[in-house]
Structure formats: structure tokens, C-alpha cells
């Protein structure tokens, strides 16, 4: 927003606050994302059985979205001709005059007891105001009565996206329309449609019928079963074919539906990797020339580019979006290294290596799209080997790719897996439907700040916005998509819209409570907040105090706790802000509703033990990808949470081998060390853990070995504490080794020494 206009808007807002007749109404609104300026006024507007709707000529098409307002009934939209004499009643969509302080992408919503007026400069902004008006009605118990209010609002970012993967599991058009409806209500303006991947091609391409007659169908309905059972495709019409595709007309229908709601649909057509399904149908485009051998197109084959350009020609006829997503991620370059055609191309074009070969293909497709007046988007791997001049980067492997691209002057969209991958578990995985792994609760999504501090201030303009991604490997039905996406997508909407300085988690939670009503009206199978608690502790090294916090997904829950190991009752102490403990013990807590426990009792052992703060020597270093708190991790008095990415679980790719120095010989009683297992992403228990003892740090005497008893075939999240009885032993040094039998990751969070 122009700074002069913004100052003027704030000045006007301040004037309203100071005007005597304006008072804060008791009847509040709970809008998400949070508006920049929202001022309560006196009075209420009541929807009539019939309402007159007026619109400036530029806004008559946008006004038709009001037909989907649950309580606005009207026959036609009347043209607003004389803006100097506005109607005194009804709904008015008003084009702002040139002197108006509204920025081009902002809207103003004024509700009085007689009328509702939405003002904006352009149709896209007027649709945002309509979305706010619709959302208000869906979130209110007294839906036909609106409190008077003055709102002026605009987005922090121009790109506000949500992706959906329909390759792994095909989803019907009716569900996609509901998905679009919800994006619109929460002012997300981009639907990234992941249409092609190894699990199935989902878009009709008339020039290549085998893409939908064969590559769109597979041998198993479940992606996981297909992945583990040979990954074969099937002919459409065969009894055991599972899949589906969207015709060109169906895609156009969805695009029109989205455009009516202010949403752009961006297609993703994967290249050069994730193309097993294409190469099974057209094996001549692969390096080996055989089906089921490659996932990557043969870059040295000119027929590859003929195919891709022909496909894109039809895609461009269907999709009017400025951006076209080409994937560009996770290319296995093995076949290229062995392919004479690819190696010949590398030499002919003086490319450095296979990374340069991938860059060649991306740059070539970027130039082709540019010649058609479009822009290319790709995942951050398109940076490898050199980025195409006008390409836009989606930074998913953390923020590094986005930082690098923005500082180099390229546009970026931030979508890091750590905060915006909605296929991760959103609560304790135990008892939840299977997901990809990880742990991404609602609050972590909300906490994301889209502009990393490492981006030069002068280059921050290149951060176009943010997007969350919904990869559907484990989402076999639309109900499961709902469950994983909502309410986390609602938190995303505020990340994308509201300036960081205006965000507040407690305030968001308060407003969110009203939005379950909206989700219920749209028949969304959302994830309901759990009654389980998370109990964690920090250790204050200076004060020698364990600081315990108890977290809940419920809003303002009544949490009762005990410190003596007993079960909490309705008369137990009420948890408020935190607990400070100076000795070991067991914290137990549970939520109460109406004097009755509402969930399971959760417990955490607080161990103020001998090894806290002591020196740890790593005979085998931890993984640089999961350093946690580095040398302090295993002796900082703090246990990890439910995910290895929380900064308290330290990862090891080889055997764990550490030595702890207790500083002086000490009588030992017990040692505990906890590990986790989640086989999906390759996290396993050690085969066994051993302890050896020493007083000089040189000569170690084996003390005890504890074997693992958690099966490697168990694919649920598991935790195991390896417990050692060391009574009767005295030592200064403890050498602990853990055998990494599966050669994956091992994660541990604390070594407890008594």
C-alpha cells in the first residue's frame, strides 16, 4: 500500500475511534484472516426476505457471487449510475473514486443498520469484501443479524496459495469445488493443482490419448498398496483399474468456478522427473526406451521436448493463469549418467554435469512458456545447475532455496515443509490415520513468518507470498483431505494475509472457535481439537530449575495437575502459566469439563539428574541435518516432543557413540536413554544400547547392554526408554553406544543419569 494512503487510512481509523457516537459493540465479529482495521459501530443490519443489490458497472459480474450468500435474496443486480446519491438501503458494491485512499488491492466494508457497502478499485478486491461478508454470516449463531462495523483491509502478500495433489488419489470435481469455496471464504487466491505424478496422469491431453487411457489408471486404489506392489498401470475399462482424469471441459469448468470467487488455478505438469506414468505409456521418451525403467524424461532425446511442448500447448488452452508449474524436483540423474543421448547433449552444450542437464531442460521450457506469454514456477531444485532467467522458485526444502533465489533477484513463494506441509501429523500420531510423518500442529503453521531475515531488505519484494501443500499419498478419500487440511489452512490464511505485527495466537484461537460452525455448514470433516495434553519441560541451567509447560489444543481448557504421581481430581491445582520444579518428580495432568475428566491423564517424569550440563564428547558425530542443541542436547534436562524436527531430538546416521564426563567419580544408580521409531521416513530404534564405565576416560569396563524389543515392522510412532540398573557402580565417565542396525536415522533426546 502506498505509504501516504496507508497513513491517511490510519488517520481516518483514528478519527472513527475518537468519534463520540462510535462505541464498541458487545456483539463481536470473528473474522479470519484478521482485518487490518476493524471498528465496531452502533446498531445492527437485519437481512430482509428480499434485498436490493446495486453495483458499479465494473462490479456487476462480481456481484453474482452474492447469490451464494446464505441470507441475501435478490432477483437482479441493479446498475449503480450516480455515485453521488447512493441508495439508502440494500447492498452496494461501489467502485472507489480516484481520490479514495484505498490501495488497488484493498476493500472497505461498511455495515450500518440500513445498508451494506463494499468499496474497492477493482473486481478482485470487491470479491475479497464479499468473502468477508459471506464468512461473517456463516460464523454467527444469529446469522441474519449483522453488527454495524467499519472494516478496511488488504493482504500482506499477493500470492496466497493452497496446493492439492490429485495424482496419488483422484478426487471428484464436486469436492474440488468445495475446496475452492473454502479457499475463497478465507481469502486464499491461488489453487495449485498438482495434476501429474508417477501415481497417475489426471488431465485430458487430446494429442496423447494414452495419458488418460492408460497412465491415469493403476492396479491399486491405494497409493501405498500400488507403491509396494509393483507400481503397474492399467488400461481404462479393465475391471481392476483404479484412477480417473479430468476432461479439458471439466478443468475449464473448475477454472471458471474459481475465477468467479477470485481464485487463480495454476496447473502443475511434472518434468523432468516424477513421470513414471508418462514413460510407461510412451517409453520412447525415456533413456532406456522401456516401460517401468525410468522416472525421468530423456533430456538428450529431442522427442521429449516435442512431447512436452505439445502437452503444454493444450494446457495453455485450458488454463489462463500467468504461471505454469513444471515441478522440477527430485530428479534421479542415474539414467542420464548412463544415457549416450544425454551425455552427448552435455558435451554439445558444454554443460558441467547432470545438474547442468536438468537446468538446460528447465531453461528450455521456461523460454517456451515465455514465448507464449506465461511464466514458469518450479520447486527449489530448479536452482541446481543455474536458474532460468524469469523462473519463480517455490522453496519447499526449508527456506534456503527461497533465500538464495530472492537475494539473486528471482521471485519466490515460500512453502517450507517444516511449517506448510499439511500431510504431516497435526497431533500425537498414536491413534491417528496414517500420514507421511513429522509433526505440524496448528500453532506451528500459524507461527510461520514468510520473509526470512536472511533476505536482503531491498530484495524482500521478491517474496510473492506463501503456500501450503497437501500431498495425498495417505489421503485416500476426500474426507481424509478435509481432516488433514482444516483447520490448518485457516491458520495459513492469516499467515498469508495479516502482517506479522498484527498476528496474535491467543486472539486467533479465540476467533477460530466460531469457524467450526462454518466448517460444519460446508460438511468439512475437519480435525477436531484433541483433549490430550502435551507436557514438556525446559531446564534453567542458571537457576537449576525445571520449567514445566502444559499445552492443549483446546481453547482455554481447565487443566488440573498433580506433582506426586497421583491421578488429578477436580480438586487438584489448576494449571495457569507454568510450573517451576527444583527436584525430580512426576507431573500428571488432565483436562476437566463440568468436574469430569475429558481426556486421558498425561504424565511427564521430571529428571533433575547428575548429567545435566556436563560435557559430552561425540566419538561419532550427530547428523548435521538434525543437530538439535548440539553438544548440550543429550544433557540439557529437556525431553523432546512428538517429532524429530522439534530441536530436542538429535539425529544419528551411524552408530551413536558418546562419552559423558560427570567431572568426578560418583556412585551410580540408574541410566535412562530414550529413542523414537517412525519407519515411514526411515527412523529406527537401535538394535541395542551399551554402557561402559571409566574413572580415567581411557580404560572402560563394559557395564550393561539392553536390546531393542520394538519390531522394525511396526510403522506407528513408537518411543522406547532403554533402562540400565547400575547400582553398586562408581564412575566418572560413561561411554554409551547404540547400534544403528537399519542404517537409517536414530534419534535420542536425553541421557538421564542417577
N, C-alpha and C positions, 0 to 999 in steps of 0.2 A: 504494500500500500504506500502511495506517495506520502511522505512524512508530514507534509503540510495538511493533506486531507485527514491523516490519522489524528494529528493534533486537534484539528477542527472537530472531528468526531468525538474525541475525548472531552473537549471543551463543552460540546453540546450535551454529552452524557452527564458531565459535572453540573451543568445548568439544571438538567432534569432532577438530579439528586437534591438540589437545593431549592427546587420549586415547592412552595408550601402545600399545594394540593396533591402532590405525589407522596404516597406512603407505601411502605412495604406491605403487600397483601399477605394475609395469612394463608391463602390458597396458592401454593407454590407450583412452579413448573420444574421438571426434572429432565432437562434436555441433554442428550449425548449426541455428538460431542459438545462440550461446554461452549456456549457463545462467548464472543469477546466482550460484549456489553449486553446485559440483561437487566432491565429496570422495571420493577413492579409498579403498577398504577392502580387507581381505584376503579371498581366496577367489574362487571362480567359481561361477556358476549354469550348469547344463547342461540344455538343453531335453530333456525325455523324449519318448518316442514318443506318449504321451498325458499331458495336463496337466489338473489340476482348476482350474477358474476360479470364483472366488467374487466376488460383487458385492453391495454395499448395494442395497436396493430401488430407490433413485433412479438407480442407475448400471447397471441390467440392460440397458437398451436400448443405452447407450454401449458396454457390454462386447462387443456383437456385432461391433464394429469389430476386435476381436482375432481374428476369423475370418480377417482379411486379413493377419495376421502370418504370415510365411513358415514359421515353425518352431513355432508354437503350435497343437497339435491337441487339440480338445476337443469333446465332444458337446453339452453344455449349460452354461448359466451357473447356478450354484447360488446361492441367496439367502443373503446373509450376515446372520444374525439376531443373533448375540451378539458384539458388537464387543469385549467384554472378554476373550474367548477366541478369538482369531483362529487360523485354520488354520496349521499349522507348515510346510506345503508348498503349492506351486502359485502361481497368480497371484491377487492380491487387489485389488479396487477398493473402496476404503474411503472412506465419507463422513466428513469431518472433524467432530469434535465442536465444540461452541461455544467451548471453551477453547483450541482449537488456534490457533497463531499464524499459520497460513496466511491470506493475504488471500483475498477471494472469487474472484479470477481466477487464483490460483496453484495449483500442484500440487507434490506431493512424490513422488519416485520412489526407492524403496529396493530395491536388489538385494543379496541375500545368497546364500550357497551353497545355501539350501533354498527360497527364495521370492522373488517379485517383488511388491512392494506399491506401489500408486499411491493417494495420498490427495489429496482435494480437497473443497471445499464444494459444488460444483455440476457438473452434467454437462459443461458447456463446458470447464471446467478439467480434468476427468478425461480428456477427449478429447485435450487437449494432452499429457498424460502418456503416453497410448497412442501418440501420434505420435512422441514421443521414443523409446519402446521399439521401435517398428517401425523407425525410422530407424537405431537402433544396429545392428539385425540386418542391414539392407541395406548398411551401410557397412563391415562387418567381414569379413575373409577367413575367419576361424574363426567363422562366423555362429551356430553352435549353442551357443557358449560365451560367456557374458557375465561380464566382471569385476564384482566387487561394487563398489557405488557408492552414495553418498547425494547426491541432487540436490534442491534446492529452487529453484523457478523461477517467473517470472511475466513478462508482457510489459510493455515500456515504454509501448506505445500500444495502445489498444483497437481501433483500426481499422488493419488490415494488409492492404492490397489489391493485387490484380493485375487489370488490365483486359485484355480481348481483344476486338478488332474482328472481327466475323464478317460485316460488311456488305460490305467490299471483296472478301473471298474467303470463301465459305461453307465451314464446316468441319463434319465429321460429329460426331454425338453421341458416338461411341466415343472420338474424340480429346479432346473436351471432358471426358470422364470421366477420362482420363489426366491432363489438365491439373489437374483438381480433386484427383486423388490426390497430385500433386506439391505443390500448394498446402498440402494437409493435412500432408504429411510435414515441410514447412518452416514450419509454424505460421502461415501466412498465413490469415486468416479471412474474407476477402471476395473474391468473384469478381464483378467489374464486367463485365457482359455487354453490349457495345455492339451492339445488335440492329438498329438502323435508321440509315441514312445514304443519301446520294444514290446510292451504288453498289448498293443493294438492301435491301428490307424483309425481315426474317428471322423474324417471329413471326406465327403464325396469329391473325387477329382475325376472328371469325365474322361480325360485323356488317358488315365491309367486305372481302368476298372478293377484290376486285381487288388488294388489297395483296399477296396471295400468289399470285394467278393471273397477275398482270402485273408489279407493282412489285418482285417478288422475282427477276425474270429479266431478263437483258440480252443484248446482241448479241455480247459477247466474254467469254471465260472470264477473261482477264487484265484486271485493273482498268486498267492502264496503256494497253492497247490500246483498251479501252472509252472511257477518258477522252480519248484522242487521235482517236477515230474516230466522233464524233457523239453519243456518250452516249445511245444509244437503249435502250429496254426491249423485252421480247418477251413474247408470250403463252406461258404454260406449255403444254407439249405440242408446240410448234413445234420442228423438228429442230435449229435453231441457237440454242436458248435455253440460257443458262448461268446457274446460280444455285442457289437452294434456300431452304427455310424449315423452321422447327421447328414442329410442331403444338403445340397447347396441352398435350396429354398428354406429348409429348416434353420440353417445357420443365418440366413438373411432375416428370417422372422425373429430370431432371438436378437439380432443386431438392432432391428427396428424397435423391438420391445425395450431394449436397454437404452437406446437413444432417447426415447420418449421420457425416460427417467434420468437423463443427464449422465449416462454411463457409456463410456467407450469400451468396445470389445476388442482386445488385442489377441490375435491367434499366435500360438507357438507351433511351429513346424520344425521338428528336431533335425539338426545336421551339425557336424558330420557324424556324430555318434548317436547312441540310443535309437538305432534304426534297424534292429534285427528283423522287424516285421516287414519293412520295405525290401530288405535284401533276401528274405525268404520268398517274396513274390517276384522280385526282379534280381536274381543272383548275379546277373552280368554287371551290376553296379558295385559289386564287392571285389576286394583284392583277390580272393581265392576263386571267384566265379561259381561258387556252390552255395546252396541254401544252408542255413543253420551253422555257418562257419564264422561269420563276421558280424560285428555290431556297427562298424564304421563304413561309410562310403569310401570307395577307392578314389582318392583325390587325383591320382595320375590318369584316371580314365575320363576323357572329355565327355563321354555319355552321361557321367554323373552330373555335370553342370547343365547339360541339356535337360535332363530329368528335373533337376531342382528348379531351374528357371521356368520350365513348363508348369510345374506344380505351383510355383509362386504366382505365375500369371493368373491361374484360376483363383488362387487365394485372394489376390488383389481385386479381382472382380467381385468377390463376395464381401470382403472386409474393407470398409472405407478408412480405417484407422491410419493415422500418420505412422505409427510404429508397427513393425512386424518382428516378432520374437523368433530367433532361429536356434535357440538352445545354446549349442557350442560347448557343452560341459562334458566332463568325464570321458574324454576320448581315449581309448586304449590304442596306443600307437604301435603295438607289436606287429600287426599285419602290414602297416606302412613300411616298417623297417625291412620287411622281407619281400615287399612287392616291387618288381622291376619297374613298373609304370610309375609308382610313387617316387622311387629313388631317382629315376630319370628326370622327373619334374623338379626334384630338389636341386639336381645339378644344373638343369637348364635355366632355372630362375635364381641360381646362386643363393639358395635358402640354406640357413645354417644347419638345420636338423628337422626332425619331425614336428617340433613345436612351430617352426617356421612354415612347415607344410600346412598345419592347421590354420595358422594366421593367413596364409595365402588363400585358403578356401573362404575364410570369413571375410577377408578384404574383397574378394571377388564377388561374394553375394551382397556385401554392403554396397559396392559400386552398382550392382544390378538394381537393387532396391532404390538407390539414389536416382538412377536414371528413370525410374518410374515415379519419382516424387515422394518416395517413402523413406523411413529411417529404420535402421537395424538396431534391435536390442538383443543382447546375449548375456548369459551368465558370466561370472568374472573370469572363467578360463579363457575367454576370448582375448584377455590381456597377454596370454602366453605367445611369445614369438612376435609381439608387436600388434598394437590395436589399430583397427581400421579407422580412418580419419574422423568420420562422423558417427561412429557407433556409440551407443549408450550401454553402460555396464550395469547389470544387476548384481550387487555384491551379496553373495549368499554364504561364502566360506568365511564368516566373520565380516569385519569391516575393512580389512586390509586392501582388498581389490577396489572398493569404493574410494578409499582414501587416495590410493595411488592414481586412479583414473581422474578423480576430481582435481587433484593437485597438478595433473598433466593437462587440465583444461577440457576433459571429457565429461559429459553429463552422466550422472549415476542415479540409480534408485537403490536405496538401502533396504535389504531384505535378509539380514543375517540369521542363520539357523538358530543361534543362541536365544533369540528373542521373538522370531517371527515365523517359525516353522510349526504350524498347527497340527502336524502329525505326531508331535511329541506328547507324552503323557502330561495331563494337566493336574494330576493329583497322585497320591500313592498308587503305583501300578498294581499293587496286590489287590485283586478283585476287580480290576478294570478290564475292558475289552483290549485285546492285543493291539499294540501300537508299535511304531518304529523304534521307540526307546527315548531316552532323555527325559527331562522334567521341565515343563514350561507352564507354571501356574499363571493365572490371570494377572496377578500383581506384577510378574516379571514382564509380561507383554506390555502392560501399562507403563512400566518404568523406562521403556526404551526412548532414547534421545537420538533423533535421526541424523544430527550433524556432529560427527566425531570431532573432538578438539584438535586432532592432528591435521585437519583440513585447513589450509591457509584461509584466513578471513576473506581475502579477495576472491577465493575460489569456491566459497560456500554456496554461491548461486548455482553451482553445477549440481547440487543435490536437489533433484527434481521432486523427490518425495520418498514415500515408503510403501512397502507391500508385504503382506503376509502370504505364505504359500501353504496350500493344502494338497499334500502328496497322498494318494489314495491307495497305497499298497495294502493297507489293513482296513480300508473303509469299503466294505463290500456292498453297502446299501446307502441310500440317501439319508436314512435315519442316523447312520453312523457318522456321515459327513456333518449333519446337524450337530451331533453330540460333540464332535471334535472342534467345530468352528465357533459355536456360540456357548458362552458369551465372550470368548476371547477376541472375536472380530469386532465386538463393540468397544473393547479396550483399544484395539488398533485404530478405530475411527477417531478417537481422541488424540492418539499419538500423531496421526496424520493431519489433524485439523487445528488443534489448540496449541498455542505457544507454550514452550516448556515452563515459562514463568507463571502461567495460569493453571497448570495442572496440579491436582492435589488428590492423592489416592483416597483419603477418607471421604472427600467430597464426591469423588467418582463412585465409590461404593454406595454412598447414600442415594445418589441418583439412579444407580443401576437397579436398585430394588424395585423401582417402578417399571422397569423394562421387561421383567419376566411376564408381565401382563401382555405386552406387545408380542413377545415370542410365542406365548400361548395362543394368541389370536391367529398367528400365522402357522400354527401347528408345527412349531420347531421343536424337535426332540433334543433340546439343549442339555448341557451338563449342569445338573443342579449342585449348588454348593454343598460340600461334604460336612458332616458333623464330626469327622475325625479331626484331631488336633496334631499340630507339629510342635514338639518341644525340643529346643536347641539351646546350647549354652556357649558363651564366649568366656575365655579366662583372661582376667585383667592381671597381667604379669606384675605391674607395679603394686597394686593393692592386694594381690594374692586372693582374688575373689572370683568365683564363678558367677557370671551374669546370665540368668536364665530368662528366655523369652518363650511364650506360648502363642502360637499363631493359629488362626482359624479362617476358613473360607466363609464362614457365616458372618453376617453383618451385626456387629455389637452383641456378640454372644455372652451368655452368663457362664463363665468358666470357673469351676471350683477345683481346688487342688489340695494335696497333702504333701508333706516332706518326710514323713516317717514310713513310707511304703504302704500305708493303709489305703483302702478304697475311698475316694472322696464321696461325701454325702452333701445333701442340700444345706447343711450347717457348716461345711468346710469353708476355709477362707476364699474370698472372691479374688480372682486374678485381675489385676488392673494394668499396670505398666511394666512390671518386671520384678524379678527376684534376685537377690544377691546372697550367695551362699559361701561360707568360709570353711565348710567341711564337706566330706563326701556324704552322699545320701541318694535317695531315690525320690524324684518328683513324679507324682501321679496326678493326672488332671482329666476332666471330662466336662462336656457341655451339659448344662441343665436347662430344661424348658418346663415351666409350671411345676417346679420342685422335683422333676423326674429326670434321670439321665437320658440324654438324647442321642448318645453315641457310645462308642467303646471307650473304655478307660485307656489312656495313653500314658506311657511311662518312659522316663529317662534316668539312667544312672549317672549321677554327677561324680566324677572321679577326680579328686584333687590328690594326685599321685606323685611319687618320687621323681618321675622323669620329666615333669613339666619344666620347660625352659632349658633342659640340659642339651649338651652338644650331641649332634647326630652326625656320624661320618657315613657317607654313602660309598660303599665298596663297589656297587653297581648303581649308576646314577638313574634317577627317575626320568621319565619321558619329558622332553622339553614342551610337548603339547599339553601336558597336564602336570605342571609343577606345583599347583596349589599354592601353599605358603612356603615353598622351597624347603630349606633345612629345618624350619620350625614346624612344618606341617604335622609330623607324627608325634610331637611333644608339646603342642600348644594348648592342651586341655580342652580342645573343641572337637566334637564329633561332626561328621558330615550329615547331609540331608539325604534326600531320596535320589539324587542324581550325581554322577561323577563329574559333572560340569559346574558344581557349586563353589569350587575354590577351596574345599576342605578335603576332597578325596585326591590323593596323589597317585598318579598312574605309572605303571612299570611295564615295559615291553619285554624285558628279560627277567631273569630271576631277581627277586628283591634280596638285597644283602646290605644290612646296615649295622653299625655299631653305636650303642648309646653309652656315653660316659656319665656315670652318676656322681663323679668328682671325688668320691671316696668309697671305700668298701662299705657295703651296707647289707644288713640282713634282709633277705627277700622272702616274700610270702606267695606272691601270685603275679603273673603277667597275662594281659589280655591284648589281643590284636584282632581288629575286625576287617573283613573283606566283603566285597559285594560280587554278585554274578548277574549278568544280563547278556545272554548268549547272542541275541539279535545283532547288536553292534560289536560282538566279539569280546565281551568282558567275562572273565572266568575266575573261579576260585583257584588258589594254588593247590597243587597236589598234596603238599604238606608244608608245615611250618616247623622250623627247628630253632632251638635256643642253645647257645653255648656261653659259658661264663668265664670271666678272667679278672684277675686283680692287677695285672700289669699291661693289659691291652695287646699282648703279644701271644701269650700261651693261653688258648681257650680250651675249656673242658666241656664236651657235649653234655647237656643237661636233660633235654626232653624233646620229643618230636610228637606233633599232633597231626594226624592225617585228615584230609578233607572227606566229608561224607555227603556233600551236596552233589547230586548227579549232574554231569555236564549236559545231559539230555533235557534237564529242566530249563525251559525257556522263559520262566517267570523271573521277576526280580527277587533275588534272594540275598540275605545277609547272613554271615556266619562269624561268630566270635571264637577264635582259637584261644583256648584257655589252658594255661600252664600252672601247675602246682609246684612251686619252688621252695616250699618250706624246708628249713634246715640248710639252705644255701646262703652263702655270703659272697658278694662280688661287687666290683666297681664298674666293670664293663659287661654289657650284654650284646652279644652278636646274634642277630636274628636273620634267618634266611627263609625265603619262601620260594618253592619250586614252581616255575611257570611252565607247566606241562603242556598247555594248549597253545603256547606261543602267541597268544592274543594279548589283551591288556589285563593286568591285575591292578585293583585299586584298594588302597587302605587309607584309613582316616586318623587313627590314633594308636599309639602303643601305651598301654596303661600298666604302670609298674607299682606294685605294693611290696 
